[in-house]
Amino acid sequence: MNITVLAVGTKMPRWVDEAVHEYAKRFGRDINYALKEIKPEKRGTGINAAQGMAAEEKRIVEAIPDGAFLVILDERGKAPTSMELAEYMRVWQQNGEHVCFVIGGADGMTDTLKQKARLMMRLSSLTLPHGMVRVLLTEQLYRAVSILHNHPYHRE
């Protein structure tokens, strides 16, 4: 199964990159995981939030793998449990889906981009720093895979 995470933002703190790498390497051969950074649009000097999100949308859409099952992370999305996420993963894997998760920029994402999603999901009702979202998403995806493999990482 292929999983791509598109994350607006570059130059994360080292601990973010290390944590994402740690969880990503745990997937094993079953999951091909890739995190791709999307350059954020600079704000100010005549560029407002809407213009910035539109520019970021263009970069995001260009980076979405062809035919991918698009999951947008959004504060108004569905908040699955770890078990529900594992079930999503089981179905995606069974259907041979290439799943693409999108983490938007500081101002969020355009409605146009959100409408392209096959699933809108939230990790928390709290506002989280972008680096933390990368780590949390990768850990939860690993957790979902461990649930599917009856690995003792997840405890109920």
C-alpha positions as CSV (number, residue, x, y, z in Angstrom):
1,M,0.0,0.0,0.0
2,N,1.2,3.5,-0.8
3,I,0.7,6.4,1.5
4,T,1.7,9.9,0.6
5,V,1.5,12.8,3.1
6,L,1.6,16.3,1.5
7,A,2.4,18.9,4.1
8,V,2.5,22.6,3.5
9,G,5.6,23.9,5.2
10,T,9.3,23.4,5.1
11,K,12.2,23.5,7.6
12,M,10.6,21.7,10.5
13,P,12.5,21.3,13.7
14,R,14.8,18.3,13.8
15,W,12.7,16.5,16.4
16,V,9.7,16.5,13.9
17,D,11.7,15.0,11.1
18,E,13.3,12.4,13.5
19,A,9.9,11.4,14.9
20,V,8.2,11.1,11.5
21,H,11.2,9.0,10.3
22,E,11.0,6.8,13.4
23,Y,7.4,5.9,12.8
24,A,7.7,5.6,9.1
25,K,10.5,3.1,9.3
26,R,8.3,0.9,11.5
27,F,5.8,0.3,8.7
28,G,7.9,-2.5,7.1
29,R,7.5,-3.7,3.6
30,D,3.7,-3.6,3.5
31,I,3.5,0.2,3.4
32,N,5.4,2.6,1.1
33,Y,5.2,5.8,3.1
34,A,6.4,9.2,1.7
35,L,6.1,12.7,3.2
36,K,6.4,15.5,0.7
37,E,6.8,19.1,1.8
38,I,4.9,21.8,-0.1
39,K,6.4,25.2,-0.2
40,P,4.2,27.7,1.6
41,E,3.2,30.9,-0.1
42,K,4.8,34.0,1.6
43,R,2.2,36.4,3.1
44,G,2.3,40.1,3.2
45,T,3.4,42.6,0.5
46,G,0.0,42.4,-1.3
47,I,-0.6,38.7,-0.8
48,N,-3.6,38.0,1.5
49,A,-4.6,34.6,3.0
50,A,-7.0,33.7,0.1
51,Q,-4.3,34.4,-2.5
52,G,-1.8,32.4,-0.4
53,M,-4.1,29.4,0.0
54,A,-4.9,29.5,-3.8
55,A,-1.2,29.4,-4.6
56,E,-0.6,26.5,-2.1
57,E,-3.7,24.7,-3.6
58,K,-2.0,24.7,-7.0
59,R,1.2,23.2,-5.6
60,I,-0.8,20.6,-3.6
61,V,-2.9,19.5,-6.5
62,E,0.2,19.1,-8.7
63,A,1.7,16.8,-6.0
64,I,-1.3,14.5,-5.5
65,P,-0.5,11.1,-7.0
66,D,-2.7,10.2,-9.9
67,G,-5.8,8.3,-8.8
68,A,-5.0,8.7,-5.1
69,F,-7.7,8.4,-2.5
70,L,-7.6,12.0,-1.1
71,V,-7.9,12.6,2.6
72,I,-7.9,16.2,3.8
73,L,-7.0,16.9,7.4
74,D,-9.4,19.6,8.6
75,E,-10.8,20.7,11.9
76,R,-14.3,20.0,10.7
77,G,-13.6,16.5,9.5
78,K,-14.5,13.2,11.0
79,A,-12.5,12.2,14.1
80,P,-12.0,8.4,13.8
81,T,-10.8,6.3,16.6
82,S,-7.6,4.3,16.2
83,M,-9.8,1.2,15.5
84,E,-11.8,3.1,12.9
85,L,-8.6,4.3,11.2
86,A,-7.4,0.8,11.1
87,E,-10.6,-0.3,9.4
88,Y,-10.1,2.5,6.8
89,M,-6.6,1.2,6.2
90,R,-7.8,-2.3,5.8
91,V,-10.3,-1.3,3.2
92,W,-7.8,1.0,1.4
93,Q,-5.3,-1.8,1.3
94,Q,-7.8,-4.3,0.2
95,N,-8.9,-2.0,-2.7
96,G,-5.3,-1.3,-3.7
97,E,-5.7,2.4,-3.0
98,H,-2.8,4.9,-3.0
99,V,-3.9,7.1,-0.1
100,C,-2.8,10.8,0.0
101,F,-3.2,12.8,3.2
102,V,-3.0,16.6,3.0
103,I,-1.9,18.9,5.8
104,G,-2.7,22.5,4.9
105,G,-0.8,25.7,5.5
106,A,-1.1,28.2,8.3
107,D,-4.3,29.7,6.9
108,G,-5.9,26.3,6.0
109,M,-7.0,25.1,2.6
110,T,-9.4,26.4,-0.1
111,D,-13.0,25.1,-0.2
112,T,-12.2,23.9,-3.8
113,L,-9.4,21.7,-2.5
114,K,-11.6,20.4,0.3
115,Q,-14.3,19.4,-2.2
116,K,-11.8,17.1,-4.0
117,A,-11.4,15.0,-0.8
118,R,-13.0,11.6,-0.5
119,L,-12.6,11.9,3.2
120,M,-12.1,14.9,5.6
121,M,-10.5,13.9,8.8
122,R,-9.4,15.5,12.0
123,L,-6.8,14.3,14.4
124,S,-8.0,16.4,17.3
125,S,-10.4,19.2,18.2
126,L,-7.4,21.1,19.4
127,T,-5.4,23.4,17.2
128,L,-2.0,21.7,16.7
129,P,1.3,22.9,15.4
130,H,2.0,21.7,11.8
131,G,5.0,19.7,12.9
132,M,3.1,17.9,15.6
133,V,0.4,17.0,13.0
134,R,3.0,15.3,10.9
135,V,4.2,13.3,13.8
136,L,0.7,12.5,15.1
137,L,-0.6,11.4,11.7
138,T,2.4,9.2,11.0
139,E,2.1,7.6,14.5
140,Q,-1.6,7.0,14.1
141,L,-1.1,5.4,10.6
142,Y,1.5,3.1,12.1
143,R,-0.8,2.3,15.0
144,A,-3.6,1.4,12.5
145,V,-1.2,-0.9,10.7
146,S,-0.1,-2.5,14.0
147,I,-3.8,-3.1,14.9
148,L,-4.3,-4.8,11.6
149,H,-1.3,-7.1,12.2
150,N,-2.4,-7.8,15.8
151,H,0.9,-6.3,17.0
152,P,0.9,-5.5,20.7
153,Y,1.8,-1.8,20.1
154,H,-1.9,-0.9,20.5
155,R,-3.7,-1.8,23.7
156,E,-7.4,-1.6,24.2
